[in-house]
Amino acid sequence: MSEESVAQQGGGVAQPKGLLQQMEELMAALNADLSALDADLQSAGGVARHAAREDNEAG
């Protein structure tokens, strides 16, 4: 069953999304995921650098 037929079965309240709108929503979701991943990697990199610096100072 296509998305259009599912939307029509629901009483016709929801309009089927155009391809451009779907792509924009997917790109926005991808951008949010990549931003969250970048923040996680930045914080993890900061912790790893701090630990390496402490090891160098102790040695």
MODELLER restraints for C-alpha pairs under 7 A, 6 or more apart:
rsr = mdl.restraints
at = mdl.atoms
rsr.add(forms.Gaussian(group=physical.xy_distance, feature=features.Distance(at['CA:4:A'], at['CA:16:A']), mean=5.56, stdev=0.5))
rsr.add(forms.Gaussian(group=physical.xy_distance, feature=features.Distance(at['CA:7:A'], at['CA:14:A']), mean=5.76, stdev=0.5))
rsr.add(forms.Gaussian(group=physical.xy_distance, feature=features.Distance(at['CA:7:A'], at['CA:15:A']), mean=6.82, stdev=0.5))
rsr.add(forms.Gaussian(group=physical.xy_distance, feature=features.Distance(at['CA:7:A'], at['CA:16:A']), mean=6.50, stdev=0.5))
